[in-house]
């Protein structure tokens, strides 16, 4: 049974061991507006064991006790904080300090049933065959369904409803989530961002990022004269607007910024938007926009390729372009939102308090204790199934459902069900069709009849859904295998014939001159167990790219490695398995 719900438990385990620490590390300090000396800093965060507070004493609870007494099976979220108090800024440390309670998935690391044998499970009142992987909220068993969506941080070339060619990237980091769209309209190329009132010509954007001459832009996209012809009108439009330098370009973009925030501060806003919102997952270190320019040029090149050759459009229904969001990721989005809300609320209270003249000195730890934003928010979302996260523009209904206990198969089927994002009423045949790339990943026949036919799918029995892996070691390995660093290359060298770009989780690492050899080296490392077994390496000959992926939510299936047509699995392997 371990394989059927393993994805859910793995992803939740990743969240409570690594993900929650990353979220807190990204937002670890809050300070008062009037006096930055009054602050609170989160030093550490971890999840305690499932318990409930009764009359100021803490009692540990079991899942069955919660089912019978209509409670939520949840564990305290404990932080170690350091904060200052009063005018003197005296430092205080407060270890093991509860900020809220988080519902716990059964059989995960934080659960009391983790690693118990059958006799102990029976003593807890649990069925030894029950797979776990669900939550108990207010006495009812809730499953968070697997959500399917287009992959983040990847360039996707497509046509919009007016038939224009667009290149879009949905960026997602711990700080910002944004969507960047570049589209071709009347043979001119524009950038669409929510922060700007009007579409902005792409050459202006390139100039604003510090690439001032038109020659450099064309070199970055590629030396092919057909690219130059397609870019010609955009370059001409930029010249008619009299924009030649970086300052003029930034000035032009400042006028187009959507009015937001107090005070009429538009100067310098566009540079911040370019730095933080425009393809947000490409980092800008010390004001160096070079990686972002190259990424934009690659987007343009892919787009112009699609115009010249319509085979290069991306297929949105292809399984490789999809990511499955498991319960761990969904809970972590929710927790991130609630954690930030709690902090802003505390800062607001602190500011109001410090504005009053004769106020008693407050400290942040009292403000954080007084509210149960995290507890009530997580509980409400899982029990109703509505994930309304305004911060990430996420409004989904029916994410969690009551686990049906009609039969053992029904409750297992609930765990492997995949729900899509778009509504069932549209009469589209594309997403409903059985894709060849779904072979071995999704069950071809387990789908409801009627309006949801082909949209609600189920995982196959042998499928594995990946969880995130650490990126640092992999990145260093790529560089040691001969990838030339991006920051050392000029626009001309990037698209030199015979060199392949290396894309790692949607970021451009650099280029490599012998793609096949590089890919074989990576595969050898993977088979010998030096890097994670679920790192995928793919050489795309058409786009002159090597794609390396180690992010979570990719669907994999077991494969047998064949050498020159002979399988590597021999008879003695099978005998060892039977033993």
C-alpha positions in Angstrom: 0.0 0.0 0.0 3.0 2.2 0.6 3.2 3.2 -3.1 -0.3 4.4 -3.5 -0.3 7.3 -1.0 3.5 7.7 -0.8 3.4 10.9 -2.9 1.2 12.7 -0.4 3.2 11.6 2.6 6.5 12.4 1.0 5.5 15.9 0.0 4.1 16.6 3.4 7.3 15.3 5.0 9.3 17.6 2.7 7.2 20.5 3.8 7.5 20.0 7.6 11.2 19.2 7.5 12.5 21.6 4.8 9.8 23.8 3.2 8.6 25.4 6.4 12.2 26.4 7.3 12.7 28.0 3.9 9.6 30.1 4.2 10.6 31.4 7.6 14.2 32.0 6.5 12.9 34.1 3.6 10.8 36.3 6.0 12.7 36.0 9.2 12.7 39.5 10.6 10.0 42.1 11.4 10.6 45.5 12.8 8.6 48.5 14.0 8.3 51.4 11.5 9.0 54.1 14.0 12.1 52.5 15.5 14.0 49.7 13.6 15.7 48.9 16.9 12.5 47.2 18.1 12.4 43.9 16.1 11.7 40.3 16.3 13.8 37.6 14.5 12.8 34.0 14.0 15.8 31.8 14.7 14.3 28.3 14.1 11.0 26.6 13.4 9.8 23.0 13.8 6.7 21.0 14.4 6.0 19.5 17.8 4.1 16.3 18.4 0.3 16.2 18.0 -1.3 17.6 21.1 -4.2 19.7 22.4 -4.3 22.2 25.2 -6.8 21.4 28.0 -6.9 23.8 31.0 -3.3 25.0 30.5 -1.8 21.5 30.3 -0.8 19.8 27.1 -2.2 16.4 26.3 -1.0 14.3 23.3 -3.7 13.0 21.1 -4.2 10.1 18.7 -6.1 10.2 15.4 -8.9 7.9 16.6 -9.5 10.1 19.7 -9.9 13.1 17.2 -12.4 11.2 15.1 -14.5 10.3 18.1 -14.4 13.8 19.8 -14.7 15.9 16.6 -11.3 17.6 17.1 -8.6 18.5 14.7 -5.6 16.3 14.7 -3.0 19.0 14.8 0.5 19.7 16.2 1.9 23.0 17.5 4.2 25.0 15.2 7.1 26.0 17.5 9.6 28.8 16.8 12.6 30.1 18.7 12.5 33.9 18.6 14.8 36.8 19.6 13.3 40.2 20.2 13.9 43.6 21.8 11.7 45.4 24.4 11.1 49.0 25.1 13.3 52.1 24.6 16.4 50.4 25.9 16.3 47.7 23.2 17.0 45.0 25.8 17.4 41.7 24.0 15.3 38.7 25.0 15.3 35.2 23.7 12.2 33.0 23.9 12.8 29.3 22.9 10.0 26.9 22.0 7.2 29.4 21.5 4.0 28.2 19.8 2.6 30.4 17.0 -0.3 28.2 15.9 -1.4 24.6 15.3 -1.0 22.8 12.0 -3.2 19.9 10.9 -1.0 16.8 10.6 -1.3 14.2 7.8 -1.6 10.7 9.1 1.5 8.5 8.9 3.8 11.5 8.1 6.9 12.2 10.3 5.0 14.3 12.8 2.2 11.7 13.3 2.2 9.4 16.2 1.5 6.4 13.9 4.8 6.9 12.0 6.9 3.7 12.0 4.6 1.7 14.3 4.0 -2.1 13.8 0.6 -3.7 13.7 0.2 -4.4 17.4 0.9 -0.8 18.3 -1.5 0.5 15.6 -4.2 -1.8 17.0 -3.5 -0.3 20.5 -4.1 3.2 19.0 -7.4 2.0 17.5 -6.1 2.3 13.9 -6.5 -0.3 11.1 -3.1 -1.6 10.1 -4.2 -1.6 6.4 -5.3 2.1 6.5 -2.9 4.0 4.1 -2.8 7.4 5.8 -2.2 10.4 3.7 -5.3 12.4 4.8 -6.0 14.9 7.5 -8.6 14.9 10.3 -10.2 18.3 10.7 -13.1 18.7 13.2 -13.6 15.0 13.3 -14.0 14.4 9.5 -11.3 12.8 7.3 -10.2 15.2 4.5 -8.1 14.4 1.5 -6.3 17.2 -0.4 -6.6 16.2 -4.1 -3.6 16.4 -6.4 -3.8 19.5 -8.5 -2.5 19.7 -12.0 -1.1 22.8 -13.5 1.4 24.1 -16.1 5.0 24.1 -14.9 6.5 27.2 -13.3 9.7 29.0 -14.5 9.5 27.5 -18.0 9.1 29.3 -21.3 5.9 28.3 -23.0 5.2 29.3 -26.6 1.6 29.4 -27.6 -1.0 31.4 -29.4 -3.6 33.5 -27.6 -7.3 33.8 -28.4 -6.6 36.4 -31.1 -4.1 34.1 -32.8 -1.0 36.1 -31.8 2.2 34.3 -30.9 3.0 34.7 -27.2 5.9 33.5 -25.0 4.9 33.3 -21.4 6.7 32.5 -18.2 5.1 32.0 -14.8 7.8 32.8 -12.3 7.6 31.6 -8.7 10.1 32.2 -6.0 9.7 32.4 -2.2 9.5 36.2 -2.4 7.5 36.9 -5.6 5.1 35.1 -7.9 4.5 36.8 -11.3 3.6 36.1 -14.9 5.5 37.6 -17.8 4.1 37.6 -21.3 5.8 38.7 -24.5 3.6 38.8 -27.5 3.8 39.8 -31.2 1.1 42.3 -32.3 1.1 43.6 -35.9 4.7 42.4 -36.4 5.9 44.4 -33.4 6.9 42.7 -30.1 5.5 43.9 -26.8 5.9 43.0 -23.2 2.7 42.6 -21.1 3.0 42.9 -17.3 0.3 43.7 -14.8 2.4 46.5 -13.3 2.3 48.5 -16.5 -0.8 50.2 -17.9 0.2 49.6 -21.6 2.2 47.0 -23.4 5.8 48.1 -23.7 8.0 47.6 -26.8 10.5 44.8 -26.1 13.5 46.8 -27.4 12.7 49.5 -24.8 12.8 46.9 -22.1 16.2 45.6 -23.4 17.5 49.2 -23.4 16.2 49.8 -19.9 18.2 46.7 -18.7 21.4 48.3 -20.1 21.7 46.9 -23.6 21.7 50.2 -25.5 22.8 49.4 -29.0 20.4 47.6 -31.4 23.4 45.5 -32.7 23.8 43.9 -29.2 20.1 43.1 -29.1 20.2 41.3 -32.5 23.4 39.5 -31.5 21.8 38.2 -28.3 18.8 36.9 -30.2 20.9 35.3 -32.9 22.8 36.3 -36.1 20.3 34.7 -38.5 19.1 37.4 -40.9 15.5 36.2 -40.6 15.5 37.1 -36.9 16.8 40.6 -37.9 13.9 41.0 -40.4 11.3 40.1 -37.7 12.9 42.4 -35.1 13.2 45.3 -37.6 9.8 46.9 -37.0 10.3 46.8 -33.2 13.7 48.5 -33.4 12.2 51.1 -35.7 9.4 51.8 -33.4 11.9 52.3 -30.5 13.7 54.9 -32.7 10.6 56.8 -33.6 9.9 57.2 -29.8 13.3 58.8 -29.6 14.6 56.3 -27.1 18.4 55.7 -27.3 19.8 55.4 -23.8 19.0 53.5 -20.7 17.8 56.7 -18.9 15.4 57.5 -21.7 14.0 54.0 -21.7 13.5 54.0 -17.9 11.8 57.4 -18.2 9.5 56.1 -20.8 8.6 53.1 -18.7 8.1 55.2 -15.5 5.2 57.0 -17.3 3.5 53.7 -18.0 3.6 52.3 -14.4 0.2 51.5 -12.9 -0.4 54.0 -10.1 -0.1 52.1 -6.9 0.8 52.9 -3.3 0.8 56.1 -1.4 2.5 59.3 -2.7 3.0 59.9 -6.3 6.4 58.1 -6.6 6.8 56.9 -10.1 10.4 57.7 -10.6 12.6 54.6 -10.3 9.5 52.3 -10.0 10.1 50.7 -13.4 13.7 49.7 -12.5 12.4 48.0 -9.4 9.7 46.2 -11.4 12.3 45.0 -13.9 14.4 43.8 -11.1 11.8 42.0 -9.0 8.7 41.2 -11.1 9.8 40.8 -14.7 10.9 37.1 -15.1 11.2 37.1 -11.3 13.0 33.7 -11.0 16.1 35.0 -12.8 18.2 36.6 -10.0 19.8 40.1 -10.3 22.9 40.3 -8.3 24.4 43.8 -7.5 22.3 45.4 -10.3 23.7 43.1 -13.0 20.9 42.6 -15.5 23.0 40.5 -17.9 21.3 37.1 -17.0 17.9 38.7 -17.4 18.7 40.1 -20.8 20.0 36.8 -22.0 16.8 35.1 -20.7 14.7 37.6 -22.5 16.7 37.1 -25.7 16.2 33.3 -25.4 12.4 33.9 -25.0 12.5 36.1 -28.1 14.5 33.6 -30.1 12.1 30.8 -29.2 9.2 33.0 -30.2 10.7 34.0 -33.6 11.5 30.3 -34.2 7.8 29.5 -33.7 6.8 32.2 -36.2 9.3 30.9 -38.8 8.5 27.2 -38.1 5.2 26.3 -36.6 6.4 22.9 -35.4 8.2 24.5 -32.4 5.0 25.5 -30.5 4.8 23.9 -27.1 1.9 21.5 -26.4 0.1 22.4 -23.2 -1.4 19.0 -22.8 2.0 17.2 -22.9 2.7 15.6 -19.6 6.2 17.0 -19.4 4.9 20.5 -19.4 2.6 19.8 -16.5 3.4 19.7 -12.8 1.3 18.0 -10.1 0.8 20.0 -6.9 0.7 17.7 -4.0 -0.8 18.4 -0.5 2.6 19.5 0.8 3.0 22.3 -1.7 -0.6 23.4 -1.3 -0.3 23.5 2.5 3.0 25.4 2.2 1.5 28.1 0.0 -1.3 28.5 2.6 1.1 28.6 5.5 3.4 31.1 3.7 0.4 33.4 3.2 -0.9 33.1 6.8 2.6 33.5 8.2 3.1 36.8 6.3 -0.4 37.9 7.3 0.4 37.3 10.9 3.6 39.3 10.7 2.1 42.3 8.9 -0.7 42.3 11.5 1.8 42.3 14.3 3.7 45.2 12.7 0.5 47.2 12.2 -0.4 46.7 15.9 3.1 47.7 16.9 3.0 50.9 14.8 -0.4 51.9 16.2 0.9 51.3 19.7 4.1 53.3 19.2 2.2 56.3 17.8 0.3 56.7 21.1 2.3 58.9 23.4 1.9 57.3 26.8 1.7 53.7 25.7 3.2 50.9 27.7 6.1 49.2 26.0 4.9 46.3 24.0 7.1 43.6 22.5 6.4 41.6 19.3 6.1 38.2 21.1 2.9 39.3 22.9 1.5 40.5 19.6 2.2 37.2 17.9 0.7 35.2 20.8 -2.6 37.1 20.8 -3.8 35.8 17.4 -4.5 32.4 16.0 -4.3 33.4 12.3 -2.4 30.3 11.4 -4.5 27.8 13.3 -7.9 29.1 12.1 -6.7 29.7 8.6 -5.3 26.2 8.0 -8.2 24.6 9.7 -10.8 26.6 7.7 -9.1 26.0 4.3 -8.8 22.2 4.8 -12.3 21.8 6.2 -14.1 23.9 3.5 -11.7 23.1 0.6 -11.5 26.8 -0.5 -8.0 28.1 -1.0 -8.4 31.8 -1.3 -4.9 33.3 -1.2 -5.1 36.8 -2.5 -1.3 37.3 -2.2 -0.7 34.7 -4.9 -3.9 35.3 -6.9 -5.2 31.8 -6.1 -8.9 31.2 -5.8 -9.7 27.5 -5.9 -12.7 25.6 -4.6 -13.0 22.0 -3.8 -9.4 21.4 -3.2 -10.1 19.0 -0.3 -12.9 16.5 -0.2 -14.2 14.2 2.5 -12.6 10.8 2.2 -15.2 8.3 1.0 -15.1 5.1 3.1 -17.6 3.2 1.0 -15.0 0.6 0.2 -11.3 0.2 0.6 -10.7 0.7 -3.1 -12.8 3.9 -3.0 -10.6 5.5 -0.3 -7.4 4.5 -2.2 -8.8 5.9 -5.4 -9.4 9.2 -3.7 -5.7 9.5 -2.9 -4.6 9.1 -6.5 -7.2 11.4 -8.1 -5.9 14.4 -10.1 -8.1 17.4 -10.6 -7.4 19.9 -13.4 -7.7 23.7 -13.0 -10.1 24.7 -15.7 -13.8 24.4 -15.5 -15.7 21.4 -16.7 -18.3 23.1 -18.7 -16.1 24.2 -21.7 -16.5 21.8 -24.6 -12.8 21.4 -25.3 -11.5 18.1 -26.7 -7.8 18.9 -26.4 -7.2 18.3 -22.6 -9.7 15.4 -22.6 -7.9 13.4 -25.2 -5.7 10.5 -24.2 -2.1 11.7 -24.7 0.6 9.3 -25.9 2.9 10.9 -23.2 0.5 9.7 -20.5 1.6 6.1 -21.2 2.6 4.4 -17.9 2.0 7.6 -15.9 -1.8 8.0 -15.8 -4.5 5.4 -15.9 -6.1 5.4 -19.3 -9.5 4.1 -18.2 -10.1 5.4 -14.6 -11.9 8.6 -15.4 -15.5 9.6 -14.7 -18.0 9.7 -17.5 -20.0 12.8 -18.2 -18.7 16.4 -18.1 -15.5 15.7 -16.2 -14.5 12.9 -18.6 -10.8 13.0 -19.4 -10.2 16.0 -17.2 -10.2 14.2 -13.8 -7.5 11.6 -14.2 -5.9 9.0 -11.9 -2.3 8.1 -11.3 -1.2 4.7 -12.5 -0.1 2.2 -9.9 3.7 2.4 -10.5 3.8 6.2 -10.9 6.1 8.3 -8.7 5.7 12.1 -8.3 8.9 13.8 -7.5 9.6 16.1 -4.6 12.0 19.1 -4.7 15.7 18.4 -4.4 18.5 20.7 -3.3 19.8 22.7 -6.2 23.2 23.8 -5.0 25.2 20.6 -5.4 23.6 19.8 -8.8 24.5 23.3 -10.1 28.1 22.9 -9.0 28.3 19.5 -10.6 27.1 21.0 -13.9 29.9 23.6 -13.8 32.5 20.9 -13.1 31.3 18.9 -16.0 32.3 21.6 -18.4 29.4 24.1 -18.5 30.7 27.5 -19.4 29.3 30.1 -17.0 26.7 32.5 -18.4 28.2 35.7 -16.9 31.4 35.2 -18.8 29.8 34.9 -22.2 28.8 37.7 -24.7 25.7 37.7 -26.8 27.6 36.6 -29.8 29.1 33.5 -28.2 25.8 32.2 -26.7 24.3 31.2 -30.0 27.6 30.2 -31.6 27.0 27.1 -33.9 27.5 23.8 -32.1 27.0 25.1 -28.6 24.0 24.1 -26.5 22.4 26.2 -23.8 22.1 24.4 -20.4 18.7 25.1 -18.7 18.5 24.0 -15.1 15.0 24.2 -13.6 14.1 27.0 -16.1 17.2 29.0 -15.3 20.0 29.4 -17.9 23.3 28.1 -16.4 25.5 28.5 -19.4 26.4 26.7 -22.5 28.2 23.4 -23.4 29.9 22.4 -26.6 29.4 18.7 -26.4 25.8 18.1 -25.3 25.7 14.4 -25.8 28.8 13.8 -23.7 27.5 16.0 -21.0 24.1 14.3 -20.9 25.8 10.8 -20.8 28.0 12.0 -17.9 24.9 13.2 -15.9 23.2 9.9 -16.6 26.2 7.9 -15.4 26.2 9.9 -12.2 22.5 9.3 -11.7 22.8 5.6 -12.3 25.6 5.2 -9.8 23.6 7.1 -7.2 25.8 10.1 -6.9 22.9 12.5 -7.7 19.2 12.0 -7.0 17.6 9.2 -9.0 14.8 11.6 -10.2 16.9 14.2 -11.9 15.9 14.4 -15.5 18.3 15.2 -18.4 17.0 15.9 -21.8 18.8 17.2 -24.9 16.5 19.1 -27.2 18.1 19.2 -30.6 15.6 21.6 -32.2 16.1 24.3 -29.6 19.8 23.6 -29.1 19.1 23.2 -25.4 19.9 20.7 -22.6 17.1 20.7 -20.0 18.0 19.5 -16.5 15.1 19.3 -14.0 15.1 18.5 -10.3 11.9 20.3 -9.2 9.0 18.7 -7.5 5.7 17.6 -9.1 7.1 15.9 -12.2 5.5 12.5 -13.0 7.8 9.6 -13.5 7.4 5.9 -14.3 9.8 3.0 -13.8 12.0 2.2 -16.8 14.4 -0.6 -17.7 17.7 0.6 -19.0 18.7 -1.0 -22.3 22.3 -1.2 -23.6 22.5 -1.6 -27.4 19.1 -3.2 -27.4 19.8 -5.6 -24.5 18.1 -5.1 -21.2 20.4 -4.6 -18.2 18.0 -6.4 -15.9 19.3 -10.0 -15.7 17.9 -13.2 -14.3 19.8 -13.0 -11.0 18.2 -9.6 -10.3 14.7 -11.1 -10.7 15.7 -14.0 -8.3 16.9 -11.5 -5.7 13.6 -9.6 -6.0 11.6 -12.8 -5.4 13.6 -13.6 -2.3 
